[in-house]
Amino acid sequence: MEVSVDTYIGKRNTARYQKLVQEGVEVLIADVIAPHLKAIELDCKKFLFVNRMRALLELDNGLDTDRTSYHLALNWARSGYDVEPDSVRSEEWINAFNYNYAQPSRDDSFAVHTDLIPHPLDDDKVLARIGFQAPELRDDGRPLNVTLVLDASGSMADGDRVDIAREAAESIRKSLSGDDRIAVVHFTEDAGLDLGVRLAHEARRERPEAHNYVILMSDGVANVDATNPFAILESAGDYDNANPLRLITIGVGIENYNDYLLEQLAQHGNGWYRYLNDTGQARATFSRENWLALSIPFADQTRAQNRITADENFTQARKEFAEIPSGAATTVFYELELVDYAARGDVLNLGDVEVRWVTPVVNEANRQHAQILAQYSDAPNNRDGALLQLGALVALASDRYSSLPYPDAPYDVHDDIAMLKDDLRSLDRHIGELAAYRDFSFLMEHIARDIPKQASGYSR
C-alpha cells in the first residue's frame, strides 16, 4: 500500500508525540496510537522511544542505501570463507534487494510504502515493512568533477584487485561527457587521499556549478594516507552544504580487507560505499546509465556522531551527510508485538512518520509527513508478495546471524536460520529465476552450515 505523502508541514506541536530524530529522519508516534503496541523490535539497530512501548534493540542506521555488507558476505561465501558476524549490517543486507516499489507521484518527495505481515518465527509478533522510494530524476545537466584515487600499494597485487579497479576506472572514464572533468591519483604508502581531496577542492573552486566526487578504490589495507584520513576530510574546507565534496569508496579484495575503514570513510565523506567482486560488476556499477543515476543526488541528510541527529542540528552546516541518489529505495523492517488481537484484513494505524532532508544544490530543507497505515495480511501469493517475504527473511537472517555468538540472545540462531531457509524455498516458484534469490539461497546454506546449536544448560 502507498501512503499519501503530499502533506508538507512547518512548525508543529509535538507535545502529543514521542519523537526520535536520526540521520535527518524524524519519527513521531502519537500517544493515542501507542497503546496499540506494547513492544517494538527493530531489525536495523535504531532506537525508537514510544510511550508505553519497550525498545528491544538499539538501531544505529536510518535511511541508508548502502549494500556492501551483503555483497562482501556473498563474495566471502563464494570463495569458501566464513562470514564474520561482526561484518553483517542488517540494513545493508535488506537494501541489497529490489522490492519493486512504485515511484512517487511527485519528483520532489518520497513514496512511502507500508506492509504488515505475520512473523515467520514468532506467532506472537508481526513484521512491519516501511519502504522509502526516491523519485527518478532527469540528468540536471550539471557537469561532474571526478577525482579517482587508486590504491597502488603492495596488497593490491593479490588476486585480481588491480584488474577490478582498472576496469571500474575505465568504465567511469568512458561514461563521462565532454563537459565533465577527471583527475587520477595513484598512491602507495605516502600520498593519496589528501592529494585527491585537494585536487577535488580546487576543481570545485574553478567550477562551483559542477557535482564533485572523489572516488577511492582500495582494499583498505594500506594507509589511505600518512595522516588521519578523517582529518583530511575535515580539512577540505567543505563549508558549502549545497554542493559538498562526496567521497565514494570502492572496495576490492577478500583477504586482509578493511571493510570498516572504507565504510566509515564514505559515511564521513558525504558519499556511498560499494564492493566489487569481479570486473563484470565493475563495468555494470559504472556503466553510463547506472553511474549517472548514482551521481545525481536527490536528498542529503545531516547527521551527528553515531548517526543520530538532534532536531535543532538538522539544518546546521555539517560534514556528515547521507546521500540518497536519484531513484534509490531504502527499506526498514520492524518486529512488533500487538497488544490487541489483529485479524487478517484489519487496517492498523501505527503512527506518523516525518521524513526530513536537504535538497542538494539549492540547500533547501524539506519535511514530508505521512500517517503509517498498514493492512495486516499474509503476503500476496504473487511476485510482489514473494519479494516482500524475501525482504523479511533477509532482515531476520541478518539480524540473527549478526548476534552470534548469542550469549544473551532470546532465540536459538541455529533453529531460526533453519526455519528461514525452509521459508525461502517456498518462494522459488515466484522469484526462482532471479539471480538475487539464488545468491541469497546459496548464502543462507553457507552461513547455516557452521552455526552451532545453542547449549541448553542441562547436563546429559
Secondary structure as the mmCIF struct_conf table of DSSP 4:
data_model
#
loop_
_struct_conf.conf_type_id
_struct_conf.id
_struct_conf.beg_label_comp_id
_struct_conf.beg_label_asym_id
_struct_conf.beg_label_seq_id
_struct_conf.end_label_comp_id
_struct_conf.end_label_asym_id
_struct_conf.end_label_seq_id
STRN STRN1 GLU A 2 VAL A 3
HELX_LH_PP_P HELX_LH_PP_P1 SER A 4 SER A 4
STRN STRN2 THR A 7 THR A 7
BEND BEND1 LYS A 11 LYS A 11
TURN_TY1_P TURN_TY1_P1 ALA A 15 ARG A 16
STRN STRN3 TYR A 17 GLN A 22
TURN_TY1_P TURN_TY1_P2 GLU A 23 GLY A 24
STRN STRN4 VAL A 25 ALA A 30
TURN_TY1_P TURN_TY1_P3 ASP A 31 ILE A 33
HELX_RH_3T_P HELX_RH_3T_P1 ALA A 34 HIS A 36
STRN STRN5 LEU A 37 LEU A 42
TURN_TY1_P TURN_TY1_P4 ASP A 43 CYS A 44
STRN STRN6 LYS A 45 LYS A 45
TURN_TY1_P TURN_TY1_P5 ASN A 51 ARG A 52
STRN STRN7 ARG A 54 ALA A 55
BEND BEND2 LEU A 57 LEU A 57
STRN STRN8 ASP A 60 ASP A 60
BEND BEND3 GLY A 62 LEU A 63
HELX_RH_AL_P HELX_RH_AL_P1 THR A 68 ARG A 78
TURN_TY1_P TURN_TY1_P6 SER A 79 GLY A 80
HELX_LH_PP_P HELX_LH_PP_P2 TYR A 81 GLU A 84
HELX_RH_3T_P HELX_RH_3T_P2 PRO A 85 SER A 87
HELX_RH_AL_P HELX_RH_AL_P2 SER A 90 ILE A 94
TURN_TY1_P TURN_TY1_P7 ASN A 95 ALA A 96
BEND BEND4 PHE A 97 PHE A 97
HELX_LH_PP_P HELX_LH_PP_P3 TYR A 101 PRO A 104
BEND BEND5 SER A 105 ARG A 106
TURN_TY1_P TURN_TY1_P8 ASP A 107 ASP A 108
BEND BEND6 SER A 109 SER A 109
STRN STRN9 ALA A 111 PRO A 118
BEND BEND7 PRO A 120 LEU A 121
TURN_TY1_P TURN_TY1_P9 ASP A 123 ASP A 124
STRN STRN10 VAL A 126 GLN A 133
HELX_LH_PP_P HELX_LH_PP_P4 ALA A 134 ASP A 139
STRN STRN11 LEU A 144 ASP A 151
BEND BEND8 SER A 153 SER A 153
HELX_RH_3T_P HELX_RH_3T_P3 GLY A 154 ALA A 157
BEND BEND9 ASP A 158 ASP A 158
TURN_TY1_P TURN_TY1_P10 GLY A 159 ASP A 160
HELX_RH_AL_P HELX_RH_AL_P3 ARG A 161 SER A 175
TURN_TY1_P TURN_TY1_P11 GLY A 178 ASP A 179
STRN STRN12 ARG A 181 PHE A 187
BEND BEND10 THR A 188 GLY A 192
HELX_RH_AL_P HELX_RH_AL_P4 LEU A 193 GLU A 206
TURN_TY1_P TURN_TY1_P12 PRO A 208 GLU A 209
BEND BEND11 ALA A 210 ALA A 210
STRN STRN13 HIS A 211 SER A 218
BEND BEND12 GLY A 220 GLY A 220
BEND BEND13 ALA A 222 ALA A 222
BEND BEND14 VAL A 224 THR A 227
HELX_RH_AL_P HELX_RH_AL_P5 PRO A 229 GLU A 234
TURN_TY1_P TURN_TY1_P13 SER A 235 ALA A 236
TURN_TY1_P TURN_TY1_P14 ASN A 241 ALA A 242
BEND BEND15 ASN A 243 ASN A 243
STRN STRN14 LEU A 245 GLY A 251
BEND BEND16 ILE A 254 ILE A 254
TURN_TY1_P TURN_TY1_P15 GLU A 255 ASN A 256
HELX_RH_AL_P HELX_RH_AL_P6 ASP A 259 HIS A 268
TURN_TY1_P TURN_TY1_P16 GLY A 269 ASN A 270
BEND BEND17 GLY A 271 GLY A 271
STRN STRN15 TYR A 273 TYR A 275
BEND BEND18 ASP A 278 ASP A 278
HELX_RH_AL_P HELX_RH_AL_P7 THR A 279 THR A 285
TURN_TY1_P TURN_TY1_P17 PHE A 286 PHE A 286
BEND BEND19 SER A 287 SER A 287
HELX_RH_AL_P HELX_RH_AL_P8 ARG A 288 LEU A 294
TURN_TY1_P TURN_TY1_P18 SER A 295 SER A 295
BEND BEND20 ILE A 296 ILE A 296
STRN STRN16 PRO A 297 THR A 302
HELX_RH_3T_P HELX_RH_3T_P4 GLN A 305 ARG A 307
HELX_RH_3T_P HELX_RH_3T_P5 ASP A 311 ASN A 313
TURN_TY1_P TURN_TY1_P19 PHE A 314 THR A 315
BEND BEND21 GLN A 316 GLN A 316
BEND BEND22 LYS A 319 LYS A 319
STRN STRN17 PHE A 321 PRO A 325
TURN_TY1_P TURN_TY1_P20 SER A 326 GLY A 327
STRN STRN18 ALA A 329 LEU A 338
BEND BEND23 VAL A 339 ASP A 340
TURN_TY1_P TURN_TY1_P21 ARG A 344 GLY A 345
STRN STRN19 VAL A 347 THR A 359
TURN_TY1_P TURN_TY1_P22 PRO A 360 ASN A 363
STRN STRN20 GLU A 364 GLN A 375
STRN STRN21 TYR A 376 TYR A 376
HELX_LH_PP_P HELX_LH_PP_P5 ASP A 378 PRO A 380
BEND BEND24 ASN A 381 ASN A 382
HELX_RH_AL_P HELX_RH_AL_P9 ARG A 383 SER A 402
TURN_TY1_P TURN_TY1_P23 SER A 403 PRO A 405
BEND BEND25 PRO A 407 ASP A 408
BEND BEND26 PRO A 410 TYR A 411
HELX_RH_AL_P HELX_RH_AL_P10 VAL A 413 ARG A 425
TURN_TY1_P TURN_TY1_P24 SER A 426 LEU A 427
HELX_RH_AL_P HELX_RH_AL_P11 ASP A 428 ILE A 431
TURN_TY1_P TURN_TY1_P25 GLY A 432 GLU A 433
HELX_RH_AL_P HELX_RH_AL_P12 ALA A 435 ALA A 448
TURN_TY1_P TURN_TY1_P26 ARG A 449 ASP A 450
HELX_LH_PP_P HELX_LH_PP_P6 ILE A 451 ALA A 455
#
